[in-house]
Amino acid sequence: MRPTFLLALMLSVSSPALAQEADGGAPVLGDLLKQPAYFAAWQAMIGSETPPDWVTEYTATLNGPPVPNIPVGIDGQNYTLGFTCKPNECGDNQLFALFAPDGSKAWGLMATADAGVVWLGYPDEDVRKAITSALEK
């Protein structure tokens, strides 16, 4: 099987898992993006590609699914993984964003039916592994 297909298959079942594992009181991605450092990191991340319209709309409104963020450990530090998706087409249009502990940097994994899997923000191998490992749980 091609790695892209495997990752897409994994993503198709990961958003419910993300919601189940997260702390019920944890903030959602939109809550993080209300903080200037996180929003600037988000803008830089999505600016690395031409985002689809639903991502642009989400950035403007911060209206998305109520999926709590989860902590992701990298080198002993807690990063934050947030999630959003295209309204009414969530299964085929998902974006996972991983933020540095201070919100100064963000990397993303976007999976769409049209473009397949696209990495955002130029993540290194450790960041890619952290995101995909968190989605496998």
PARO-793657 format. One record per residue: residue in three letters; x, y, z of N, C-alpha, C in turn. Coordinates in Angstrom, 2 decimals. Atoms other than C-alpha are relative to their C-alpha. Example, Ala and Ser with C-alpha at 12.3 -4.5 7.8 and 13.67 -1.06 7.14 Angstrom:
+-----+---------+---------+---------+---------+----------+---------+---------+---------+---------+
!  aa !  n.east ! n.north !    n.up ! ca.east ! ca.north !   ca.up !  c.east ! c.north !    c.up !
+-----+---------+---------+---------+---------+----------+---------+---------+---------+---------+
! ALA !    0.89 !   -1.19 !    0.00 !   12.30 !    -4.50 !    7.80 !    0.90 !    1.20 !    0.00 !
! SER !   -0.82 !   -1.19 !   -0.06 !   13.67 !    -1.06 !    7.14 !   -0.77 !    1.09 !    0.73 !
+-----+---------+---------+---------+---------+----------+---------+---------+---------+---------+
END
This chain:
+-----+---------+---------+---------+---------+----------+---------+---------+---------+---------+
!  aa !  n.east ! n.north !    n.up ! ca.east ! ca.north !   ca.up !  c.east ! c.north !    c.up !
+-----+---------+---------+---------+---------+----------+---------+---------+---------+---------+
! MET !    0.83 !   -1.18 !    0.00 !    0.00 !     0.00 !    0.00 !    0.88 !    1.24 !    0.00 !
! ARG !   -0.75 !   -1.25 !    0.03 !    1.18 !     3.51 !   -0.74 !   -0.11 !    0.70 !    1.35 !
! PRO !    0.04 !   -0.70 !   -1.29 !    2.13 !     5.56 !    2.35 !   -1.09 !    1.07 !    0.06 !
! THR !    1.02 !   -1.04 !    0.00 !   -0.22 !     8.38 !    1.31 !   -1.38 !   -0.60 !    0.25 !
! PHE !    1.29 !    0.65 !   -0.21 !   -3.17 !     5.99 !    1.14 !   -0.14 !   -0.45 !    1.45 !
! LEU !    0.05 !    0.43 !   -1.40 !   -2.29 !     4.53 !    4.55 !   -0.27 !    1.17 !    0.93 !
! LEU !    0.19 !   -1.17 !   -0.85 !   -2.07 !     7.98 !    6.09 !   -1.43 !    0.53 !   -0.15 !
! ALA !    1.37 !   -0.46 !    0.22 !   -5.37 !     9.02 !    4.50 !   -1.00 !   -0.92 !    0.71 !
! LEU !    0.87 !    0.95 !   -0.68 !   -6.99 !     5.85 !    5.83 !    0.05 !    0.23 !    1.51 !
! MET !   -0.17 !   -0.25 !   -1.43 !   -5.58 !     6.55 !    9.29 !   -0.75 !    1.28 !    0.40 !
! LEU !    0.65 !   -1.26 !   -0.31 !   -6.88 !    10.13 !    9.16 !   -1.52 !   -0.12 !   -0.02 !
! SER !    1.45 !    0.12 !    0.10 !  -10.36 !     9.00 !    8.21 !   -0.64 !   -0.49 !    1.29 !
! VAL !    0.54 !    0.49 !   -1.27 !  -10.77 !     7.37 !   11.61 !    0.59 !    0.73 !    1.20 !
! SER !   -0.73 !   -0.60 !   -1.12 !   -8.56 !     9.65 !   13.70 !   -0.76 !    1.11 !    0.71 !
! SER !    0.64 !   -1.11 !   -0.69 !  -10.78 !    12.65 !   14.41 !   -0.92 !   -0.46 !    1.13 !
! PRO !    0.76 !    0.47 !   -1.17 !  -13.23 !    10.64 !   16.57 !    0.93 !   -0.44 !    1.13 !
! ALA !   -0.95 !    0.43 !   -1.02 !  -10.24 !     9.14 !   18.38 !    0.59 !    1.20 !    0.72 !
! LEU !   -0.54 !   -1.22 !   -0.58 !   -8.81 !    12.59 !   18.93 !   -1.00 !    0.57 !    1.01 !
! ALA !    1.02 !   -0.54 !   -0.90 !  -12.09 !    13.71 !   20.49 !   -0.16 !   -0.86 !    1.24 !
! GLN !    0.20 !    0.88 !   -1.14 !  -12.38 !    10.65 !   22.73 !    1.16 !    0.06 !    0.98 !
! GLU !   -1.15 !    0.02 !   -0.89 !   -8.85 !    10.88 !   24.10 !    0.24 !    1.34 !    0.68 !
! ALA !   -0.27 !   -1.32 !   -0.55 !   -8.88 !    14.60 !   24.78 !   -0.76 !    0.21 !    1.30 !
! ASP !    0.64 !   -0.39 !   -1.24 !   -9.72 !    16.06 !   28.15 !   -1.23 !    0.82 !   -0.34 !
! GLY !    1.24 !   -0.69 !    0.32 !  -13.33 !    17.23 !   28.05 !    0.04 !    1.50 !    0.25 !
! GLY !   -0.08 !   -1.42 !   -0.28 !  -12.34 !    20.63 !   29.48 !    1.06 !    0.72 !   -0.81 !
! ALA !   -1.08 !   -0.61 !    0.78 !   -9.53 !    21.26 !   27.02 !   -0.57 !    0.96 !   -1.03 !
! PRO !    0.46 !   -0.94 !    1.03 !   -9.81 !    24.21 !   24.65 !    0.07 !   -0.64 !   -1.39 !
! VAL !   -0.02 !    0.45 !    1.39 !  -10.50 !    23.68 !   20.96 !    0.94 !    0.91 !   -0.79 !
! LEU !   -0.94 !   -0.76 !    0.83 !   -8.37 !    24.99 !   18.10 !   -0.36 !    1.48 !   -0.07 !
! GLY !    0.41 !   -1.40 !    0.07 !  -10.41 !    28.18 !   17.78 !    0.35 !    0.79 !    1.25 !
! ASP !   -0.39 !   -0.67 !   -1.24 !   -9.70 !    29.00 !   21.43 !    1.47 !    0.39 !   -0.04 !
! LEU !   -1.43 !   -0.31 !    0.12 !   -5.96 !    28.80 !   20.78 !    0.23 !    1.16 !   -0.95 !
! LEU !   -0.23 !   -1.01 !    1.03 !   -6.22 !    30.95 !   17.68 !   -0.48 !    1.39 !    0.40 !
! LYS !    0.37 !   -1.32 !   -0.52 !   -7.76 !    33.78 !   19.71 !    1.19 !    0.67 !    0.68 !
! GLN !   -1.22 !   -0.54 !   -0.59 !   -4.29 !    34.23 !   21.22 !    0.92 !    0.45 !   -1.14 !
! PRO !   -0.78 !   -0.55 !    1.11 !   -2.06 !    36.45 !   19.03 !    1.17 !   -0.87 !   -0.46 !
! ALA !   -1.15 !    0.82 !    0.41 !    1.02 !    34.18 !   19.07 !   -0.45 !   -1.21 !   -0.80 !
! TYR !    0.51 !    1.18 !    0.70 !   -0.98 !    31.12 !   18.04 !   -0.58 !    0.37 !   -1.37 !
! PHE !    0.58 !   -0.41 !    1.27 !   -2.86 !    33.02 !   15.35 !    1.09 !    0.35 !   -1.01 !
! ALA !   -1.11 !   -0.33 !    0.90 !    0.39 !    34.38 !   13.88 !    0.68 !   -1.27 !   -0.51 !
! ALA !   -0.60 !    1.27 !    0.40 !    1.86 !    30.86 !   13.86 !   -0.90 !   -0.73 !   -1.00 !
! TRP !    0.97 !    0.61 !    0.92 !   -1.32 !    29.54 !   12.19 !    0.08 !    0.65 !   -1.38 !
! GLN !   -0.06 !   -0.72 !    1.28 !   -1.17 !    32.25 !    9.52 !    1.27 !   -0.36 !   -0.77 !
! ALA !   -1.25 !    0.37 !    0.66 !    2.47 !    31.45 !    8.79 !   -0.07 !   -1.43 !   -0.53 !
! MET !    0.12 !    1.40 !    0.41 !    1.67 !    27.72 !    8.62 !   -0.86 !   -0.13 !   -1.25 !
! ILE !    0.87 !    0.17 !    1.17 !   -1.26 !    27.99 !    6.21 !    0.51 !    0.81 !   -1.18 !
! GLY !   -0.58 !   -0.79 !    1.08 !    0.65 !    30.59 !    4.21 !    1.06 !   -0.76 !   -0.79 !
! SER !   -0.99 !    0.80 !    0.72 !    3.13 !    27.87 !    3.22 !   -0.60 !   -0.70 !   -1.21 !
! GLU !    0.75 !    0.58 !    1.13 !    0.47 !    26.59 !    0.77 !   -1.18 !    0.93 !   -0.29 !
! THR !    1.25 !   -0.71 !    0.26 !   -2.62 !    28.02 !   -0.89 !   -1.11 !   -0.84 !    0.63 !
! PRO !    1.00 !    0.83 !   -0.70 !   -5.30 !    26.84 !    1.54 !   -1.31 !   -0.06 !   -0.77 !
! PRO !    1.33 !    0.06 !    0.59 !   -8.67 !    25.61 !    0.36 !   -0.93 !    1.02 !    0.66 !
! ASP !    0.94 !   -1.02 !   -0.50 !  -11.63 !    27.94 !    0.85 !   -0.49 !   -0.28 !    1.42 !
! TRP !    0.52 !    0.30 !   -1.34 !  -12.85 !    26.09 !    3.95 !    1.00 !    0.35 !    1.09 !
! VAL !   -1.02 !   -0.39 !   -0.98 !   -9.53 !    26.75 !    5.72 !    0.02 !    1.52 !    0.15 !
! THR !    0.07 !   -1.46 !   -0.04 !   -9.70 !    30.43 !    4.80 !   -1.22 !    0.45 !    0.79 !
! GLU !    1.23 !   -0.31 !   -0.74 !  -13.28 !    30.54 !    6.11 !    0.18 !   -0.27 !    1.49 !
! TYR !   -0.23 !    0.33 !   -1.41 !  -12.25 !    28.81 !    9.34 !    0.89 !    1.06 !    0.65 !
! THR !   -0.92 !   -1.01 !   -0.53 !   -9.40 !    31.30 !    9.81 !   -0.73 !    1.30 !    0.31 !
! ALA !    0.76 !   -1.24 !   -0.20 !  -11.86 !    34.19 !    9.50 !   -1.02 !   -0.11 !    1.13 !
! THR !    1.10 !    0.13 !   -0.96 !  -14.60 !    32.78 !   11.74 !    0.34 !   -0.78 !    1.26 !
! LEU !   -0.37 !    0.94 !   -1.07 !  -12.90 !    30.16 !   13.97 !   -1.16 !   -0.90 !    0.39 !
! ASN !    1.12 !    0.92 !   -0.22 !  -16.13 !    28.18 !   13.68 !    0.39 !   -1.36 !   -0.55 !
! GLY !   -0.38 !    1.34 !    0.40 !  -15.22 !    24.53 !   13.63 !   -0.56 !   -1.02 !    0.95 !
! PRO !    0.51 !    1.06 !   -0.86 !  -15.92 !    21.20 !   15.24 !    0.53 !    0.16 !    1.43 !
! PRO !   -0.42 !   -0.15 !   -1.40 !  -15.77 !    21.13 !   19.06 !    0.89 !   -1.16 !    0.46 !
! VAL !   -0.94 !    1.07 !   -0.35 !  -12.84 !    18.69 !   19.16 !    1.11 !    0.60 !    0.86 !
! PRO !   -1.03 !   -0.56 !   -0.88 !  -10.59 !    19.42 !   22.15 !    1.42 !   -0.27 !   -0.50 !
! ASN !   -1.43 !    0.17 !    0.30 !   -6.87 !    19.93 !   21.63 !    0.57 !   -1.09 !    0.90 !
! ILE !   -0.67 !    0.99 !   -0.84 !   -4.52 !    17.26 !   22.93 !    1.48 !    0.35 !    0.11 !
! PRO !   -1.44 !   -0.21 !   -0.13 !   -0.98 !    17.48 !   24.31 !    0.76 !   -1.09 !   -0.76 !
! VAL !   -0.87 !    0.93 !    0.72 !    1.76 !    15.87 !   22.22 !    1.42 !    0.27 !    0.46 !
! GLY !   -1.36 !   -0.16 !   -0.51 !    5.20 !    15.28 !   23.71 !    1.04 !   -0.12 !   -1.10 !
! ILE !   -1.17 !    0.05 !    0.89 !    8.34 !    16.06 !   21.71 !    1.19 !    0.47 !    0.82 !
! ASP !   -1.22 !   -0.34 !   -0.75 !   11.75 !    16.01 !   23.40 !   -0.30 !    0.55 !    1.39 !
! GLY !    0.30 !   -0.39 !   -1.37 !   10.21 !    16.35 !   26.85 !   -0.84 !    1.26 !    0.14 !
! GLN !    0.84 !   -1.20 !   -0.07 !    8.05 !    19.36 !   25.96 !   -1.39 !   -0.33 !   -0.52 !
! ASN !    1.38 !    0.20 !    0.44 !    4.27 !    19.50 !   25.56 !   -0.38 !    0.98 !   -1.09 !
! TYR !    0.54 !   -0.76 !    1.12 !    3.12 !    20.71 !   22.17 !   -1.51 !   -0.21 !    0.02 !
! THR !    1.45 !    0.11 !    0.03 !   -0.58 !    21.16 !   21.38 !   -0.47 !   -0.33 !   -1.41 !
! LEU !    0.55 !    0.41 !    1.29 !   -2.41 !    19.37 !   18.56 !   -1.48 !    0.37 !   -0.05 !
! GLY !    1.38 !   -0.40 !    0.20 !   -5.62 !    20.96 !   17.33 !   -0.53 !   -0.53 !   -1.32 !
! PHE !    0.66 !    0.59 !    1.17 !   -8.12 !    19.90 !   14.68 !   -1.12 !    0.88 !   -0.49 !
! THR !    1.19 !   -0.56 !    0.61 !  -10.58 !    21.40 !   12.26 !   -0.28 !   -0.76 !   -1.29 !
! CYS !    0.36 !    0.67 !    1.25 !  -12.38 !    20.21 !    9.17 !   -1.04 !    0.82 !   -0.74 !
! LYS !    1.00 !   -0.69 !    0.82 !  -14.67 !    21.33 !    6.37 !   -1.40 !   -0.38 !    0.49 !
! PRO !    1.37 !    0.29 !   -0.44 !  -18.27 !    21.66 !    7.56 !   -0.74 !   -0.89 !   -1.00 !
! ASN !    0.81 !    0.95 !    0.78 !  -20.50 !    18.83 !    6.31 !    0.81 !   -0.91 !   -0.91 !
! GLU !   -0.86 !    0.88 !    0.79 !  -17.52 !    17.17 !    4.59 !    1.27 !   -0.32 !    0.79 !
! CYS !   -1.13 !    0.16 !   -0.91 !  -15.29 !    16.48 !    7.57 !    0.85 !   -1.23 !   -0.33 !
! GLY !   -0.74 !    1.23 !    0.27 !  -14.31 !    12.95 !    6.56 !    1.03 !    0.13 !   -1.10 !
! ASP !   -0.91 !   -0.15 !    1.14 !  -12.62 !    14.12 !    3.36 !    0.80 !    1.29 !    0.03 !
! ASN !   -0.66 !   -1.31 !   -0.05 !  -11.28 !    17.52 !    4.48 !    0.38 !    0.33 !    1.44 !
! GLN !   -0.43 !   -0.15 !   -1.39 !   -9.27 !    17.60 !    7.72 !    1.33 !    0.74 !    0.08 !
! LEU !   -1.27 !   -0.68 !   -0.25 !   -6.50 !    19.76 !    9.13 !    0.35 !   -0.17 !    1.47 !
! PHE !   -0.55 !    0.16 !   -1.34 !   -4.41 !    18.91 !   12.18 !    1.16 !    0.97 !    0.13 !
! ALA !   -1.05 !   -0.99 !   -0.21 !   -2.20 !    21.70 !   13.55 !    0.69 !   -0.25 !    1.32 !
! LEU !   -0.81 !    0.20 !   -1.20 !    0.62 !    21.16 !   16.02 !    0.72 !    1.30 !    0.31 !
! PHE !   -0.59 !   -1.26 !   -0.43 !    1.77 !    24.19 !   18.00 !    1.13 !   -0.22 !    0.99 !
! ALA !   -1.09 !    0.00 !   -0.97 !    5.06 !    24.76 !   19.81 !   -0.55 !    0.39 !    1.36 !
! PRO !    0.52 !   -0.28 !   -1.35 !    4.69 !    25.06 !   23.61 !   -0.39 !    1.46 !    0.25 !
! ASP !    0.31 !   -1.41 !   -0.21 !    4.71 !    28.87 !   23.47 !   -0.88 !    0.58 !   -1.11 !
! GLY !    0.86 !   -0.47 !    1.08 !    2.55 !    29.08 !   20.34 !    0.71 !    0.75 !   -1.10 !
! SER !   -0.77 !   -0.80 !    0.96 !    5.35 !    30.65 !   18.33 !    0.14 !   -0.64 !   -1.38 !
! LYS !   -0.18 !    0.72 !    1.27 !    5.40 !    28.00 !   15.57 !   -1.11 !   -1.03 !   -0.13 !
! ALA !    1.02 !    1.02 !    0.26 !    2.84 !    25.71 !   13.95 !    0.36 !   -0.79 !   -1.25 !
! TRP !   -0.17 !    0.90 !    1.14 !    3.00 !    22.76 !   11.59 !   -1.31 !   -0.73 !   -0.17 !
! GLY !    1.27 !    0.65 !    0.21 !    0.11 !    21.01 !    9.99 !    0.03 !   -1.16 !   -0.96 !
! LEU !    0.26 !    1.09 !    0.92 !   -1.13 !    17.94 !    8.25 !   -1.42 !    0.21 !   -0.50 !
! MET !    1.31 !   -0.20 !    0.59 !   -3.98 !    18.61 !    5.86 !   -0.28 !   -1.16 !   -0.95 !
! ALA !    0.41 !    1.10 !    0.87 !   -5.82 !    15.74 !    4.20 !   -1.32 !    0.37 !   -0.66 !
! THR !    1.21 !   -0.31 !    0.74 !   -8.33 !    16.47 !    1.47 !   -0.19 !   -1.02 !   -1.12 !
! ALA !    0.29 !    0.92 !    1.10 !  -10.05 !    14.38 !   -1.17 !    0.67 !    0.46 !   -1.28 !
! ASP !   -0.58 !   -0.54 !    1.22 !   -8.68 !    16.69 !   -3.86 !    1.52 !   -0.09 !   -0.04 !
! ALA !   -1.46 !   -0.11 !    0.00 !   -5.04 !    17.14 !   -2.82 !    0.71 !   -1.14 !    0.71 !
! GLY !   -0.65 !    1.06 !   -0.78 !   -4.42 !    14.09 !   -0.64 !    0.58 !    0.59 !    1.27 !
! VAL !   -0.65 !   -0.45 !   -1.24 !   -2.05 !    14.62 !    2.28 !    1.04 !    1.07 !   -0.33 !
! VAL !   -0.94 !   -1.11 !    0.19 !   -0.16 !    17.93 !    2.45 !    0.51 !    0.42 !    1.37 !
! TRP !   -0.60 !   -0.50 !   -1.23 !    2.28 !    18.97 !    5.17 !    0.12 !    1.51 !   -0.10 !
! LEU !   -0.04 !   -1.46 !   -0.04 !    2.12 !    22.64 !    6.19 !    1.04 !    0.48 !    1.01 !
! GLY !   -0.94 !   -0.59 !   -0.94 !    4.73 !    24.82 !    7.85 !    1.37 !   -0.65 !    0.02 !
! TYR !   -1.31 !    0.64 !    0.16 !    7.69 !    22.69 !    6.73 !    0.45 !   -0.77 !    1.25 !
! PRO !   -0.38 !    0.76 !   -1.20 !    7.72 !    20.19 !    9.63 !    1.19 !   -0.91 !   -0.27 !
! ASP !   -1.10 !    0.95 !    0.12 !   10.88 !    18.19 !   10.25 !   -0.53 !   -1.40 !    0.32 !
! GLU !    0.43 !    1.39 !   -0.19 !   10.79 !    14.42 !   10.67 !   -0.56 !   -0.25 !    1.40 !
! ASP !    0.51 !    0.18 !   -1.36 !   10.31 !    14.60 !   14.47 !   -1.43 !    0.51 !    0.15 !
! VAL !    1.34 !   -0.58 !   -0.08 !    7.27 !    16.84 !   14.11 !   -0.99 !   -0.87 !   -0.78 !
! ARG !    0.89 !    0.88 !    0.78 !    5.79 !    14.63 !   11.37 !   -0.33 !   -1.27 !    0.79 !
! LYS !    0.22 !    1.22 !   -0.79 !    6.26 !    11.56 !   13.56 !   -0.92 !    0.28 !    1.18 !
! ALA !    0.84 !   -0.34 !   -1.15 !    4.69 !    13.32 !   16.55 !   -1.46 !    0.14 !   -0.41 !
! ILE !    1.38 !   -0.17 !    0.47 !    1.61 !    14.28 !   14.55 !   -0.61 !   -1.34 !   -0.36 !
! THR !    0.58 !    1.29 !    0.44 !    1.12 !    10.88 !   12.93 !   -0.14 !   -0.97 !    1.16 !
! SER !    0.12 !    0.88 !   -1.17 !    1.79 !     9.05 !   16.21 !   -1.21 !    0.37 !    0.84 !
! ALA !    1.17 !   -0.44 !   -0.77 !   -0.83 !    11.16 !   18.00 !   -1.29 !   -0.43 !   -0.68 !
! LEU !    1.21 !    0.38 !    0.73 !   -3.34 !    10.31 !   15.28 !   -0.23 !   -1.50 !   -0.01 !
! GLU !    0.12 !    1.46 !   -0.02 !   -2.65 !     6.59 !   15.54 !   -0.60 !   -0.51 !    1.31 !
! LYS !    0.47 !    0.44 !   -1.32 !   -3.68 !     6.45 !   19.21 !   -1.50 !   -0.08 !    0.07 !
+-----+---------+---------+---------+---------+----------+---------+---------+---------+---------+
END
